């Protein structure tokens, strides 16, 4: 289980290489607000939607005094390809040894397609001007991440995730209750 850094804690200092192989430090953003978003892997569908959403909203975020950096375990060369392919307009930082992800508490066990492995959890942190965590974004759909951040900055409390989720089918009182899904095969009925 992971334990992301909580509100009020000092953001871990970092010095990571960006897509241009330049060192970017947390200290470079002192005195302003910074959205540090962690994503699992560049050029995958969810990560691309998230990055492009932030790219398209960067002017709005900048007007609200927020800069953006993305952090993943990808090597610098892959980050450069990602930036060029998607015309990204903010720093992408390489955390290949996942030390910074661990310091922020976003590296840990994950499950995907029946496999369990360690990796980055899609979590973002709004770091305030003093270097402390102002807000932690944990519950969002990748393609709506930017909307959740802007809503928070504008003081709105509604979540985009719930608005974007498909409607659940209604059940009547005659319906049997749903059983929790399991990964085990069902046993055939005994005759």
C-alpha positions in Angstrom: 0.0 0.0 0.0 1.2 3.5 -0.8 1.1 6.5 1.5 1.3 9.7 -0.6 2.7 12.8 1.0 0.0 14.7 2.9 -1.1 18.3 2.9 1.1 20.6 4.9 4.3 18.4 4.5 7.4 19.9 2.9 7.7 18.7 -0.7 10.8 16.5 -1.1 13.6 18.4 -2.9 14.5 17.1 -6.3 17.0 17.7 -9.1 16.0 15.6 -12.1 16.9 15.7 -15.8 14.2 17.0 -18.1 13.4 16.0 -21.7 16.3 18.3 -22.9 18.7 16.7 -20.5 18.8 19.8 -18.3 18.6 19.7 -14.5 15.3 21.0 -13.0 15.1 21.5 -9.3 12.2 22.1 -7.0 14.0 25.2 -5.8 13.6 26.6 -9.4 9.9 27.2 -8.5 10.3 28.7 -5.0 7.9 31.5 -4.4 5.2 30.2 -6.8 2.8 27.3 -7.0 3.8 24.1 -8.8 1.7 21.2 -9.9 3.9 18.1 -9.7 2.1 15.3 -11.5 3.3 11.7 -11.5 2.4 9.4 -14.4 3.4 5.8 -15.1 4.7 5.8 -18.6 5.1 8.3 -21.5 3.3 7.7 -24.7 0.7 5.4 -23.3 -3.0 6.2 -23.8 -3.9 7.5 -20.3 -0.6 9.3 -19.8 -1.0 11.0 -23.2 -4.5 12.1 -22.4 -3.4 13.5 -19.1 -0.3 15.3 -20.6 -2.3 16.8 -23.5 -5.1 18.0 -21.2 -2.5 19.8 -19.1 -0.8 21.2 -22.3 -4.1 22.6 -23.5 -4.9 24.1 -20.1 -1.4 25.5 -19.3 -2.4 29.1 -20.1 -5.3 28.8 -17.6 -3.0 27.3 -15.0 -0.4 30.0 -15.6 -3.0 32.8 -15.2 -3.8 31.2 -11.8 -0.1 31.3 -10.9 0.6 27.6 -11.3 3.5 26.0 -13.2 3.5 22.3 -14.2 6.1 19.5 -14.2 5.4 15.8 -15.0 7.5 13.0 -13.4 7.8 9.4 -14.6 10.4 6.6 -14.6 11.0 7.1 -18.3 14.5 7.8 -19.6 15.3 11.3 -21.0 15.2 10.1 -24.6 11.7 8.8 -24.3 10.5 12.0 -22.6 12.0 14.0 -25.5 10.0 11.8 -28.0 6.9 12.3 -25.9 7.3 16.1 -25.8 7.9 16.3 -29.6 5.1 13.9 -30.6 2.5 15.7 -28.4 3.9 19.2 -28.6 4.1 19.4 -24.8 4.8 22.8 -23.3 6.1 22.0 -19.8 9.0 20.1 -18.3 8.9 16.3 -18.2 11.3 14.9 -15.6 13.1 11.5 -15.6 13.0 9.6 -12.3 14.4 6.3 -13.6 15.4 5.0 -10.1 12.0 6.2 -8.8 13.7 7.8 -5.8 11.5 11.0 -6.0 8.4 8.9 -6.6 9.2 7.0 -3.4 9.9 10.3 -1.5 6.4 11.6 -2.6 4.9 8.2 -1.6 3.6 7.4 -5.1 5.7 4.3 -5.9 4.3 0.9 -4.8 2.3 -2.1 -5.8 -0.2 -1.9 -8.6 -2.3 -4.3 -10.5 -3.0 -4.3 -14.3 -4.5 -7.1 -16.4 -4.1 -9.6 -13.6 -0.5 -8.8 -12.8 0.9 -7.1 -9.7 4.0 -5.1 -9.9 5.6 -1.9 -8.5 5.1 1.3 -10.3 4.1 4.9 -10.1 0.5 5.7 -9.1 -1.2 8.6 -10.9 -1.2 11.2 -8.2 -0.5 14.9 -8.3 0.6 17.4 -5.7 0.0 21.2 -5.7 3.1 22.7 -4.0 2.6 26.1 -2.5 5.0 29.1 -2.6 6.6 28.0 0.7 7.4 24.5 -0.7 4.7 22.7 1.3 2.0 20.5 -0.2 -1.2 22.6 -0.6 -3.4 19.8 -2.1 -3.1 16.2 -3.2 -5.1 15.0 -6.3 -5.7 11.3 -6.0 -9.2 10.6 -7.4 -9.5 11.6 -11.0 -9.7 10.2 -14.5 -6.5 10.9 -16.5 -8.3 12.8 -19.3 -10.0 15.1 -16.8 -7.1 15.8 -14.6 -6.7 19.4 -15.8 -10.4 20.1 -15.1 -10.0 18.8 -11.5 -7.0 21.0 -10.9 -8.7 24.1 -12.4 -11.9 23.4 -10.3 -9.8 23.2 -7.2 -7.9 26.4 -8.0 -11.3 28.1 -8.6 -12.7 26.9 -5.3 -15.2 24.5 -6.9 -15.8 21.3 -4.9 -17.6 19.1 -7.5 -15.5 16.4 -9.1 -15.1 16.0 -12.8 -14.7 12.2 -12.3 -18.2 11.7 -11.0 -19.7 13.9 -13.8 -17.7 12.0 -16.4 -18.5 8.5 -15.1 -21.1 6.6 -17.1 -24.5 6.3 -15.5 -25.1 3.1 -13.7 -28.0 1.0 -14.9 -31.0 1.1 -12.6 -32.0 -2.1 -10.9 -35.4 -3.0 -9.6 -36.2 -4.8 -6.3 -36.5 -8.1 -8.2 -32.9 -8.0 -9.3 -30.5 -10.1 -7.4 -27.7 -8.3 -5.6 -24.4 -8.1 -7.5 -21.6 -10.3 -6.3 -18.1 -8.9 -6.1 -16.0 -9.8 -9.0 -13.3 -12.5 -8.4 -10.4 -13.6 -10.4 -11.2 -17.3 -9.7 -13.1 -19.4 -12.2 -16.6 -20.3 -11.0 -17.3 -23.9 -10.1 -19.9 -25.7 -12.1 -23.2 -26.3 -10.4 -23.6 -29.7 -8.8 -26.5 -31.8 -10.3 
